[in-house]
Amino acid sequence: MQKRRIRTGLFFLMIVLLFALTGCSSSSSDSQGKAKILMSVSDASDTFRASLAKAAKEAADEKGITLEVMDAKSSVDTQVAQMKQAKEEGYDGIICLPVNADTAQQLQASAGDLPIVFCNSCPDEQNLEKDKYMFVGSDEAVAGTFQADYVLDFFKNKSELNVIIIKGESTHSATAGRTKAVKEALNASGKKINYVFVDNADWSDSLTKEMMEVFFKTGQPYDCVISNNDSMALGAIEALKEHGDDLSEIPVLGVDATTDGCASIKAGEMAFTVYQSATGQGKAAIEVISKLVNGQSAQKVDGVSKDGLYVWVPFEKVDKSNVSNYN
């Protein structure tokens, strides 16, 4: 598990070095779409966020945009300093994967008048503004609903379910959105739903494994494990395997359809995940910010919401029947 985080860190470092080698020094936008953009990533050791940054880099290169990626290392103070740096060093715009979406106003104030495209964790709607402060991502409620649908179909003949939910970071909008949606869908099913264990593992496979091992000692029954992302699902799987559980009878679900997650489905271990396109989000973020820094509207970008505040990249269901189409 630790090796996966090390590989991700090295992968992200390679991206940053590539930016430094290939970027140009232009600090102003022009009619050709060239611009200098700062991308602040909340935690570059996370596989999904590193992949999103890589996709953004590739899309920026295609448009002749200079993209400099910085790792906030899960520090709000570091991320605020990066916003100030963007303002002071002549950047044209910002792509921000916020450490804490509740700090959106502070981030905006620190960035001065620069447009910001938020990704991965969504600020409150009151902190978004059409063609100035927009969000690019996927509708988290859809992911949670997809997970609930799978569980309800798997246990269609059971009237009562004992459910474990492993949540991501408490400050992340995906944690709240996915968890709320899965609970709402399960609760509306007419079955008796017992939430025997619900806690935050902060997207970590190793922490999830430790938490599951403690849970086993309670002796409580459990039918399934629903995780807010694939990494935590994989940690749960490791714990269940060591505990001697039959994974064909206890479905473990994740979100993101990471390479490791899809490999687990192919191996008959993870039951289900939801594909969240890091590539799609990275490309869409560049598409939106390239419009904003050139004084153009982003209201005709594919996936834009009716209120003009969001650009949605669709989720997709992934299980053993179609996993070969992913990764």
Secondary structure, 3 states (H helix, E strand, C coil): CHHHHHHHHHHHHHHHHHHHHHCCCCCCCCCCCCCEEEEEECCCCCHHHHHHHHHHHHHHHHHCCEEEEEECCCCHHHHHHHHHHHHHCCCCEEEEECCCHHHHHHHHHHCCCCCEEEECCCCCHHHCECCCEEEEECCHHHHHHHHHHHHHHHCCCCCEEEEEEEECCCCCHHHHHHHHHHHHHHHCCCCEEEEEEEEECCCCHHHHHHHHHHHHCCCCCCCEEEECCHHHHHHHHHHHHHHCCCCCCCCEECCECCHHHHHHHHCCCCCEEEECCHHHHHHHHHHHHHHHHCCCCCCCCCCECCCCCEEECCCEEECCCCHHHCC
